[in-house]
């Protein structure tokens, strides 16, 4: 069963980055990828006007699938790893990936993310230091490789 889409959605929910009415589509995609639970089926049958019920069914579906909404810190790290993977496969330009990671850290401003400092620094300096873009890009790619290969925070599973 492929739960990555649900884990990404749970991380986005933890950071307030997912609209409640988007949860219905998340449920549909989860079913298409082989996830199944009673609450997930109910979720996919809801409409946009039932956003509060959608959140309740989403949370219940996560529980039924032995997943949970992660802490803000874990959510940032999970989403940052996904962006880092995109940078390594060149699906996302290094600078744009670093900028997205920096933005994620702002959604959990009470947390510290020293493992993401390279991304934040490169993104914050990119516009003003044209002559340093090549070294910044190299550092972003190296940081992406380190982040993807690290064993830090992973999506939360229920105990």
C-alpha positions in Angstrom: 0.0 0.0 0.0 1.4 3.4 -1.0 0.8 6.0 1.7 3.2 8.7 0.5 0.3 11.0 -0.7 -1.5 10.7 2.6 1.8 11.4 4.5 2.4 14.5 2.4 -1.1 15.7 2.9 -0.8 15.0 6.7 2.4 17.1 6.7 0.8 19.9 4.8 -2.2 19.8 7.3 0.2 20.1 10.2 1.6 23.3 8.7 -1.7 24.7 7.6 -0.8 24.4 3.9 -3.7 22.3 2.8 -7.3 23.5 2.4 -9.8 21.3 4.0 -11.8 20.9 0.7 -8.6 19.5 -0.9 -8.7 16.5 1.4 -11.4 14.9 -0.7 -9.1 14.8 -3.7 -6.3 13.5 -1.5 -8.6 10.7 -0.5 -9.4 9.9 -4.1 -5.8 9.7 -5.0 -5.0 7.5 -2.0 -7.7 5.1 -3.1 -6.2 5.1 -6.6 -2.8 4.2 -5.1 -4.1 1.2 -3.2 -4.9 2.7 0.2 -8.2 1.7 1.6 -10.1 2.2 4.8 -13.8 2.8 5.7 -13.1 6.5 6.6 -11.1 7.0 3.4 -14.1 5.8 1.4 -16.4 8.1 3.2 -14.0 11.0 2.7 -14.1 10.5 -1.1 -17.9 10.7 -1.1 -18.0 14.1 0.6 -18.4 17.4 -1.2 -16.6 20.7 -0.8 -19.3 22.1 1.5 -18.5 19.3 4.0 -14.9 20.5 4.7 -15.1 20.0 8.5 -16.4 16.5 8.1 -13.6 15.9 5.5 -10.9 16.8 8.1 -12.5 14.4 10.6 -12.7 11.6 8.1 -9.1 12.3 7.0 -7.8 12.1 10.5 -9.8 8.9 11.1 -8.5 7.4 7.8 -4.9 8.2 8.9 -5.6 6.4 12.2 -7.1 3.4 10.4 -4.0 3.2 8.2 -1.7 3.5 11.2 -0.6 7.0 10.3 -1.0 10.3 12.1 -0.6 14.1 11.5 3.0 14.7 12.4 4.4 17.5 14.5 5.3 20.7 12.7 9.0 19.8 12.9 8.5 16.4 11.4 6.2 17.8 8.8 8.8 20.3 7.7 11.5 17.7 7.5 9.3 15.3 5.6 8.3 17.9 3.0 11.8 19.2 2.8 13.1 15.7 2.0 10.6 15.4 -0.8 11.8 18.8 -2.2 15.4 17.8 -1.8 14.7 14.6 -3.9 13.1 16.7 -6.6 16.3 18.9 -6.6 18.5 15.9 -7.0 16.5 14.5 -9.9 16.3 18.0 -11.4 12.5 18.0 -11.3 12.9 21.2 -9.3 15.7 23.8 -9.9 18.1 23.9 -6.9 17.3 27.5 -6.0 13.6 27.1 -6.2 13.8 24.0 -4.1 15.9 25.8 -1.5 13.4 28.7 -1.6 10.5 26.2 -1.0 12.4 24.6 1.9 13.0 28.1 3.4 9.3 28.8 3.2 8.5 25.6 5.0 10.6 26.6 7.9 8.6 29.8 8.2 5.5 27.7 8.8 7.1 26.3 11.9 8.8 29.4 13.2 8.9 28.2 16.8 11.2 25.3 15.7 14.9 25.3 14.7 16.1 23.5 11.6 19.9 23.6 11.6 19.9 20.7 9.1 18.1 23.1 6.6 20.4 26.1 7.2 22.2 25.6 3.9 19.0 25.8 2.0 17.8 28.9 3.9 21.2 30.7 3.5 21.5 30.0 -0.3 17.9 31.0 -0.9 18.2 34.2 1.1 21.4 35.3 -0.7 20.6 34.1 -4.2 19.0 37.3 -5.6 21.7 39.6 -4.3 24.8 37.6 -5.1 24.7 36.8 -8.8 28.4 36.0 -8.9 28.0 33.3 -6.2 25.1 31.4 -7.8 27.2 28.5 -9.1 28.7 27.8 -5.6 25.3 28.2 -4.0 23.8 25.7 -6.4 26.5 23.2 -5.6 25.9 23.7 -1.8 22.2 23.3 -2.3 22.7 20.0 -4.2 25.2 18.8 -1.6 22.7 19.7 1.2 19.9 18.0 -0.7 22.0 14.8 -1.0 22.8 15.0 2.8 19.1 15.5 3.7 17.8 12.7 1.5 20.5 10.3 3.0 19.9 11.4 6.6 18.0 9.3 9.0 16.3 12.2 10.8 12.6 12.9 11.2 10.3 10.7 9.1 6.5 10.6 8.7 4.8 9.7 11.9 3.2 6.4 12.5 0.7 5.7 15.2 2.3 3.9 18.3 
